[in-house]
Amino acid sequence: IFQALILSRIFTENWRQAKLEAEQLAVAKSDFLSVMSHEIRTPLNAVIGTAYHLMESDPKPDQVDDLKRLRNSSENLLSLINNVLDYNKIESGKIELDQSFVSLKSYCETQVSLLQPLADQKGIVLKLMCDQDLPEQVCIDRTRVGQVLTNLIGNAIKFTSEGHVILRVALLRESDVDIDMRLEVEDTGSGIAAKDIQKIFGAFEQSNNSLTREYGGVGLGLAISKKLIELMGSTIEIKSEPGIGSKFSFVLTCQKMDEVKLQVQSKEPVDLSSLKVLLVEDNEMNVLIAKRQLEKRGMQVVVASSGAEALA
């Protein structure tokens, strides 16, 4: 009996110690990813900002393609880093939704237009199909919904060699205050076998390891999208057939803007030329990029290199 009690005590203590070490390791991993993502993004933002500035500075014709490649490559790298950081935030429960009203059709058109160059490059038809009965303004987290759509549409284009990719927005239900709408991304790509459907939603997973070598990516896009959709109170659904294509969809319940607010909403462009902006930044390259962008919009910029200088 005493031996059994001693073994039980030893086992319990070892289990507690292992659990504590695992929790400490998880915290250390989270901190490392956050710090490294920030440290990498700081110089990368400077690279992207400089590429945009050079493209807007009347470059020579033979330099335009090189600048586009530089911009696209650095933005792809930034997207990978952001995915790692976002996944880390989701796992830590640090992401909160930020709801605001958007013009739904214009918002979806913007999401599609951002990926149009990628579709054009592959010779794929990319189009948007919206129900005519959809309300003008709905309340969503524009950043997170955009992130999900970018992941889904980008994946569809990546794995489609010919045919089309379509974003469909359908009205399912409407009341005086809210709506249910389905957002669906359809493609004519390679499709996914039934046994691999759950696998693709795992972190750093793809349905076939050879796809990573062929198409790139770290396999976080769908994992992040699934978790963000669940955070919005919905679930992601998939219908796929190898060699035929795939459909990814989810349903969102969104608040509508009432008619009074809709009528008084201003649509005139905002004049920023009278603004005086205090830019607080300790990285010289970031100061250069941000100052250029603000001054292009007519703003007067005052720079402070520290919090104390900003307060002064």
Sine and cosine of phi, psi and omega as CSV:
sin_phi,cos_phi,sin_psi,cos_psi,sin_omega,cos_omega
0.00,0.00,-0.72,0.70,0.01,-1.00
-0.89,0.46,-0.65,0.76,0.04,-1.00
-0.88,0.48,-0.67,0.74,0.02,-1.00
-0.89,0.45,-0.67,0.74,0.03,-1.00
-0.90,0.43,-0.66,0.75,0.01,-1.00
-0.90,0.43,-0.71,0.70,0.03,-1.00
-0.88,0.48,-0.66,0.75,0.02,-1.00
-0.89,0.46,-0.68,0.74,0.02,-1.00
-0.90,0.43,-0.70,0.72,0.02,-1.00
-0.88,0.48,-0.71,0.71,0.00,-1.00
-0.88,0.48,-0.70,0.72,-0.01,-1.00
-0.89,0.46,-0.69,0.72,0.00,-1.00
-0.91,0.42,-0.67,0.75,0.03,-1.00
-0.89,0.46,-0.64,0.76,0.01,-1.00
-0.90,0.43,-0.71,0.71,0.02,-1.00
-0.88,0.47,-0.66,0.75,0.00,-1.00
-0.91,0.42,-0.67,0.74,0.02,-1.00
-0.90,0.43,-0.63,0.77,0.02,-1.00
-0.90,0.43,-0.67,0.74,0.02,-1.00
-0.90,0.45,-0.68,0.73,0.02,-1.00
-0.90,0.43,-0.62,0.78,0.02,-1.00
-0.90,0.43,-0.67,0.75,0.03,-1.00
-0.91,0.42,-0.66,0.75,0.04,-1.00
-0.90,0.43,-0.63,0.78,0.04,-1.00
-0.90,0.43,-0.64,0.77,0.01,-1.00
-0.90,0.44,-0.66,0.75,0.04,-1.00
-0.90,0.43,-0.68,0.74,0.01,-1.00
-0.89,0.46,-0.66,0.75,0.03,-1.00
-0.90,0.44,-0.69,0.73,0.01,-1.00
-0.88,0.48,-0.72,0.69,0.01,-1.00
-0.89,0.45,-0.67,0.75,-0.01,-1.00
-0.88,0.47,-0.73,0.68,-0.01,-1.00
-0.89,0.46,-0.66,0.75,-0.01,-1.00
-0.90,0.44,-0.73,0.69,-0.03,-1.00
-0.92,0.40,-0.72,0.69,-0.04,-1.00
-0.91,0.42,-0.65,0.76,0.02,-1.00
-0.88,0.48,-0.68,0.74,0.02,-1.00
-0.91,0.42,-0.72,0.70,-0.05,-1.00
-0.90,0.43,-0.58,0.81,0.01,-1.00
-0.97,0.25,-0.62,0.78,-0.05,-1.00
-0.92,0.38,-0.50,0.87,-0.04,-1.00
-0.86,0.50,-0.81,0.58,0.05,-1.00
-0.94,0.34,-0.49,0.87,-0.02,-1.00
-0.93,0.38,-0.61,0.80,0.08,-1.00
-0.87,0.50,-0.60,0.80,0.04,-1.00
-0.91,0.42,-0.64,0.76,0.02,-1.00
-0.89,0.46,-0.73,0.68,-0.02,-1.00
-0.90,0.43,-0.71,0.70,0.00,-1.00
-0.88,0.48,-0.65,0.76,0.02,-1.00
-0.91,0.41,-0.63,0.77,0.02,-1.00
-0.88,0.47,-0.70,0.72,0.03,-1.00
-0.90,0.44,-0.68,0.74,0.00,-1.00
-0.88,0.48,-0.69,0.72,-0.01,-1.00
-0.92,0.40,-0.59,0.81,0.02,-1.00
-0.93,0.37,-0.46,0.89,0.01,-1.00
-1.00,-0.02,0.04,1.00,-0.05,-1.00
-0.96,-0.27,0.55,0.83,0.06,-1.00
0.81,0.58,0.88,0.48,0.00,-1.00
-0.95,0.32,0.29,-0.96,0.07,-1.00
-0.91,0.41,0.50,-0.87,-0.04,-1.00
-0.82,0.58,-0.59,0.81,-0.03,-1.00
-0.97,0.23,-0.15,0.99,0.01,-1.00
-1.00,-0.09,-0.32,0.95,-0.10,-0.99
-0.88,0.48,-0.73,0.68,-0.02,-1.00
-0.89,0.46,-0.65,0.76,0.02,-1.00
-0.89,0.45,-0.65,0.76,0.00,-1.00
-0.92,0.39,-0.60,0.80,0.04,-1.00
-0.90,0.43,-0.66,0.75,0.03,-1.00
-0.91,0.42,-0.65,0.76,0.04,-1.00
-0.88,0.47,-0.71,0.70,-0.01,-1.00
-0.90,0.43,-0.74,0.68,-0.06,-1.00
-0.91,0.41,-0.66,0.75,0.00,-1.00
-0.91,0.42,-0.69,0.73,-0.01,-1.00
-0.93,0.36,-0.57,0.82,0.05,-1.00
-0.93,0.36,-0.58,0.81,0.07,-1.00
-0.90,0.44,-0.66,0.75,0.04,-1.00
-0.90,0.44,-0.67,0.74,0.03,-1.00
-0.89,0.46,-0.62,0.78,0.02,-1.00
-0.89,0.45,-0.65,0.76,0.04,-1.00
-0.89,0.45,-0.69,0.72,0.00,-1.00
-0.90,0.44,-0.68,0.73,0.01,-1.00
-0.89,0.46,-0.61,0.80,0.03,-1.00
-0.89,0.45,-0.69,0.73,0.03,-1.00
-0.88,0.47,-0.70,0.71,-0.02,-1.00
-0.92,0.40,-0.67,0.74,0.01,-1.00
-0.91,0.42,-0.66,0.75,0.02,-1.00
-0.88,0.47,-0.64,0.77,0.03,-1.00
-0.90,0.45,-0.67,0.74,0.03,-1.00
-0.90,0.44,-0.67,0.74,0.00,-1.00
-0.89,0.45,-0.71,0.70,0.00,-1.00
-0.88,0.48,-0.53,0.85,-0.01,-1.00
-1.00,0.04,-0.05,1.00,-0.02,-1.00
0.94,0.35,0.51,0.86,-0.09,-1.00
-0.98,-0.20,0.05,1.00,0.00,-1.00
-0.99,-0.11,0.78,-0.62,0.09,-1.00
-0.86,-0.51,0.57,-0.82,-0.02,-1.00
-0.98,0.22,0.62,-0.79,0.02,-1.00
-0.87,-0.50,1.00,-0.09,-0.12,-0.99
-0.99,0.12,0.64,-0.77,0.10,-0.99
-0.40,-0.92,0.33,-0.94,-0.01,-1.00
-0.99,0.16,0.68,-0.73,0.06,-1.00
-0.72,-0.69,0.44,-0.90,0.17,-0.99
-0.97,0.23,0.95,-0.31,-0.24,-0.97
-0.87,0.49,-0.75,0.66,-0.06,-1.00
-0.91,0.43,-0.71,0.71,0.01,-1.00
-0.89,0.46,-0.63,0.78,0.01,-1.00
-0.88,0.47,-0.73,0.69,-0.01,-1.00
-0.92,0.39,-0.61,0.79,0.05,-1.00
-0.87,0.49,-0.64,0.77,0.02,-1.00
-0.91,0.42,-0.69,0.72,0.00,-1.00
-0.87,0.49,-0.64,0.77,0.01,-1.00
-0.94,0.34,-0.67,0.74,-0.05,-1.00
-0.90,0.44,-0.51,0.86,0.01,-1.00
-0.89,0.46,-0.51,0.86,-0.05,-1.00
-0.97,-0.24,0.04,1.00,0.00,-1.00
-0.86,0.51,-0.67,0.74,0.02,-1.00
-0.86,0.51,-0.59,0.81,0.02,-1.00
-0.92,0.40,-0.65,0.76,0.04,-1.00
-0.92,0.39,-0.66,0.75,0.02,-1.00
-0.88,0.48,-0.63,0.78,-0.02,-1.00
-0.89,0.46,-0.54,0.84,-0.01,-1.00
-0.99,-0.10,-0.04,1.00,-0.02,-1.00
0.95,0.32,0.54,0.84,-0.03,-1.00
-0.97,-0.26,0.61,-0.80,0.08,-1.00
-0.98,0.18,0.84,-0.54,0.06,-1.00
-0.87,-0.49,0.85,-0.53,-0.03,-1.00
-0.59,-0.81,0.30,-0.95,0.00,-1.00
-0.91,-0.41,0.72,-0.70,0.06,-1.00
-0.79,-0.61,0.92,-0.39,-0.03,-1.00
-0.90,-0.44,0.64,-0.77,0.14,-0.99
-0.88,0.48,0.65,-0.76,0.02,-1.00
-0.94,0.35,-0.36,0.93,-0.07,-1.00
-1.00,0.06,-0.01,1.00,0.00,-1.00
-0.90,0.44,0.64,-0.77,0.03,-1.00
-0.92,0.40,0.37,-0.93,-0.03,-1.00
-0.92,0.40,-0.71,0.71,-0.09,-1.00
-0.82,-0.57,0.74,-0.68,0.10,-0.99
-0.72,-0.70,0.33,-0.94,-0.05,-1.00
-0.98,-0.20,0.90,-0.44,0.02,-1.00
-0.62,-0.79,0.20,-0.98,0.21,-0.98
-1.00,0.07,0.99,-0.13,-0.14,-0.99
-0.88,0.48,-0.55,0.84,-0.02,-1.00
-0.94,0.35,-0.75,0.67,-0.08,-1.00
-0.96,0.26,-0.63,0.78,0.08,-1.00
-0.90,0.44,-0.65,0.76,0.05,-1.00
-0.88,0.47,-0.62,0.78,0.02,-1.00
-0.90,0.44,-0.68,0.73,0.02,-1.00
-0.90,0.44,-0.73,0.68,-0.02,-1.00
-0.90,0.44,-0.65,0.76,0.03,-1.00
-0.88,0.47,-0.68,0.73,0.03,-1.00
-0.89,0.45,-0.73,0.69,-0.06,-1.00
-0.93,0.37,-0.73,0.69,0.00,-1.00
-0.93,0.37,-0.68,0.74,0.02,-1.00
-0.87,0.49,-0.68,0.74,0.05,-1.00
-0.89,0.46,-0.68,0.73,-0.02,-1.00
-0.87,0.49,-0.69,0.73,0.03,-1.00
-0.91,0.41,-0.67,0.74,-0.05,-1.00
-0.85,0.52,-0.66,0.75,-0.10,-0.99
-0.98,-0.19,0.26,0.97,0.05,-1.00
-0.90,-0.43,0.86,-0.50,-0.02,-1.00
-1.00,-0.09,-0.40,0.92,0.07,-1.00
-0.40,-0.92,0.40,-0.92,0.00,-1.00
0.95,-0.32,-0.77,-0.64,-0.12,-0.99
-0.57,-0.82,0.32,-0.95,0.20,-0.98
-0.76,-0.65,0.79,-0.61,-0.08,-1.00
-0.80,-0.60,0.75,-0.66,0.19,-0.98
-0.99,-0.16,0.89,-0.45,0.03,-1.00
-0.95,-0.31,0.71,-0.70,0.07,-1.00
-0.84,-0.54,0.92,-0.38,-0.11,-0.99
-0.87,-0.49,0.66,-0.75,0.06,-1.00
-1.00,0.10,0.85,-0.53,-0.01,-1.00
-0.99,-0.17,-0.62,0.78,-0.05,-1.00
-0.45,-0.89,0.56,-0.83,0.04,-1.00
-0.61,-0.79,0.71,-0.70,0.11,-0.99
-0.83,-0.56,-0.14,-0.99,0.00,-1.00
-0.93,0.37,-0.41,0.91,-0.12,-0.99
-0.90,-0.44,-0.42,0.91,-0.04,-1.00
-0.53,-0.85,0.08,-1.00,0.02,-1.00
-0.66,-0.76,0.34,-0.94,0.26,-0.97
-0.93,-0.37,0.80,-0.60,0.05,-1.00
-0.75,-0.66,0.56,-0.83,0.05,-1.00
-0.97,-0.24,0.78,-0.63,0.12,-0.99
-0.95,-0.30,0.82,-0.57,-0.09,-1.00
-0.74,-0.68,0.71,-0.70,0.08,-1.00
-0.92,-0.39,0.89,-0.46,-0.02,-1.00
-0.93,-0.38,0.65,-0.76,0.06,-1.00
-0.67,-0.75,0.26,-0.97,0.07,-1.00
-0.93,-0.36,0.66,0.75,-0.08,-1.00
-1.00,0.06,-0.42,-0.91,-0.12,-0.99
-0.95,0.30,-0.35,0.94,0.00,-1.00
0.97,0.25,0.14,-0.99,-0.07,-1.00
-0.73,-0.68,0.73,-0.68,0.05,-1.00
-0.92,0.39,0.52,-0.86,-0.06,-1.00
-0.85,0.53,-0.59,0.81,-0.04,-1.00
-0.94,0.33,-0.28,0.96,-0.05,-1.00
-0.98,-0.21,-0.05,1.00,-0.12,-0.99
-0.89,0.46,-0.72,0.70,0.02,-1.00
-0.94,0.33,-0.51,0.86,-0.03,-1.00
-0.89,0.46,-0.59,0.81,-0.11,-0.99
-0.94,0.34,-0.27,0.96,0.01,-1.00
-1.00,0.01,-0.01,1.00,0.06,-1.00
-0.99,0.17,0.47,-0.88,0.02,-1.00
-0.92,0.40,0.69,-0.72,0.04,-1.00
0.88,0.48,0.47,0.88,-0.01,-1.00
-0.90,-0.44,0.55,-0.84,0.22,-0.98
-0.70,-0.72,0.33,-0.94,-0.10,-0.99
-0.91,0.42,-0.37,0.93,-0.01,-1.00
-0.54,-0.84,0.82,-0.58,-0.05,-1.00
-0.87,0.48,-0.45,0.89,0.01,-1.00
-0.92,0.38,-0.37,0.93,0.03,-1.00
-0.91,0.41,-0.57,0.82,0.02,-1.00
-0.87,0.49,-0.67,0.74,0.00,-1.00
-0.94,0.34,-0.59,0.81,-0.07,-1.00
-0.98,0.19,-0.67,0.74,-0.13,-0.99
-0.94,-0.34,-0.24,0.97,-0.03,-1.00
0.99,0.14,-0.11,-0.99,-0.02,-1.00
1.00,-0.04,0.28,-0.96,-0.02,-1.00
-0.93,-0.38,0.07,1.00,0.06,-1.00
0.97,0.23,0.51,0.86,0.01,-1.00
-0.97,-0.25,-0.33,0.95,-0.12,-0.99
-0.83,0.56,-0.78,0.63,-0.03,-1.00
-0.95,0.31,-0.56,0.83,0.04,-1.00
-0.88,0.47,-0.69,0.72,0.02,-1.00
-0.92,0.39,-0.70,0.71,-0.01,-1.00
-0.86,0.51,-0.70,0.71,-0.01,-1.00
-0.87,0.50,-0.71,0.70,-0.04,-1.00
-0.93,0.35,-0.61,0.79,0.03,-1.00
-0.92,0.40,-0.65,0.76,0.02,-1.00
-0.90,0.44,-0.65,0.76,0.06,-1.00
-0.91,0.41,-0.57,0.82,0.06,-1.00
-0.90,0.44,-0.49,0.87,0.04,-1.00
-1.00,0.10,0.08,1.00,0.05,-1.00
1.00,0.09,0.39,0.92,-0.03,-1.00
-0.76,-0.65,-0.04,-1.00,0.07,-1.00
-0.72,-0.69,0.51,-0.86,0.02,-1.00
-1.00,-0.01,0.70,-0.72,0.01,-1.00
-0.88,-0.47,0.54,-0.84,-0.02,-1.00
-0.68,-0.73,0.71,-0.70,0.17,-0.99
-0.82,-0.58,0.82,-0.58,-0.08,-1.00
-0.51,-0.86,0.51,-0.86,0.05,-1.00
-0.63,-0.77,0.84,-0.54,-0.02,-1.00
-0.81,0.58,0.74,-0.67,0.01,-1.00
0.99,0.13,-0.17,0.99,-0.03,-1.00
-0.94,-0.33,-0.73,0.68,-0.01,-1.00
0.62,-0.79,-0.08,-1.00,-0.08,-1.00
-0.65,-0.76,0.39,-0.92,0.13,-0.99
-0.74,-0.68,0.87,-0.50,0.10,-1.00
-0.95,-0.32,0.75,-0.66,-0.04,-1.00
-0.56,-0.83,0.37,-0.93,0.11,-0.99
-0.43,-0.90,0.41,-0.91,-0.05,-1.00
-0.93,-0.37,0.75,-0.66,0.05,-1.00
-0.89,-0.45,0.67,-0.74,0.17,-0.99
-0.99,-0.14,0.87,-0.49,-0.13,-0.99
-0.81,-0.59,0.64,-0.76,0.10,-0.99
-0.96,0.29,0.62,-0.79,0.06,-1.00
-1.00,-0.07,0.45,-0.90,0.13,-0.99
-0.99,0.10,0.75,-0.66,-0.02,-1.00
-0.94,0.34,0.31,-0.95,-0.13,-0.99
-0.88,0.48,-0.58,0.82,-0.02,-1.00
-0.90,0.44,-0.75,0.66,0.02,-1.00
-0.89,0.46,-0.61,0.79,-0.04,-1.00
-0.91,0.42,-0.59,0.80,-0.04,-1.00
-0.96,0.28,-0.56,0.83,-0.06,-1.00
-1.00,0.00,-0.10,0.99,-0.03,-1.00
-0.91,0.42,0.80,-0.59,-0.02,-1.00
-0.98,0.18,0.67,-0.74,0.05,-1.00
-0.90,-0.44,0.16,0.99,0.01,-1.00
-0.97,0.22,0.61,-0.79,0.03,-1.00
-0.89,0.45,0.57,-0.82,-0.04,-1.00
-1.00,0.08,0.77,-0.63,0.05,-1.00
-1.00,0.04,0.90,-0.44,-0.06,-1.00
-0.98,-0.21,0.03,1.00,-0.16,-0.99
-0.93,0.38,-0.34,0.94,-0.03,-1.00
-1.00,0.01,-0.03,1.00,-0.08,-1.00
-0.99,0.13,0.60,-0.80,0.14,-0.99
-0.91,-0.41,0.86,-0.51,-0.18,-0.98
-0.93,-0.37,0.72,-0.70,0.12,-0.99
-0.99,-0.12,0.91,-0.42,-0.01,-1.00
-0.98,-0.22,0.90,-0.44,-0.03,-1.00
-0.95,-0.30,0.93,-0.37,-0.09,-1.00
-0.32,-0.95,0.70,-0.71,-0.05,-1.00
-0.98,-0.21,-0.01,1.00,0.03,-1.00
-0.98,-0.18,0.86,-0.51,-0.12,-0.99
-0.88,0.48,-0.65,0.76,-0.01,-1.00
-0.92,0.39,-0.64,0.77,0.05,-1.00
-0.89,0.45,-0.63,0.78,0.05,-1.00
-0.87,0.50,-0.72,0.69,-0.02,-1.00
-0.87,0.50,-0.73,0.68,-0.04,-1.00
-0.91,0.41,-0.76,0.65,-0.05,-1.00
-0.90,0.44,-0.66,0.75,-0.02,-1.00
-0.89,0.45,-0.67,0.74,0.04,-1.00
-0.87,0.50,-0.72,0.69,-0.05,-1.00
-0.90,0.44,-0.66,0.75,-0.01,-1.00
-0.94,0.35,-0.67,0.74,-0.02,-1.00
-0.93,0.37,-0.48,0.88,0.07,-1.00
-0.88,0.47,-0.46,0.89,0.00,-1.00
-1.00,-0.09,0.25,0.97,0.13,-0.99
1.00,0.08,0.12,0.99,-0.04,-1.00
-1.00,0.09,0.52,-0.86,0.10,-0.99
-1.00,-0.02,0.78,-0.62,-0.14,-0.99
-0.91,-0.41,0.78,-0.62,0.14,-0.99
-0.92,-0.40,0.77,-0.64,-0.11,-0.99
-0.96,-0.28,0.72,-0.70,0.15,-0.99
-0.82,-0.57,0.70,-0.72,-0.09,-1.00
-1.00,-0.05,-0.03,1.00,0.01,-1.00
-0.45,-0.89,0.24,-0.97,0.04,-1.00
-0.90,0.44,-0.64,0.77,0.01,-1.00
-0.89,0.45,-0.67,0.74,0.03,-1.00
-0.91,0.41,-0.60,0.80,0.02,-1.00
-0.90,0.44,-0.71,0.71,0.02,-1.00
-0.90,0.45,-0.63,0.77,0.02,-1.00
-0.90,0.43,0.00,0.00,0.00,0.00
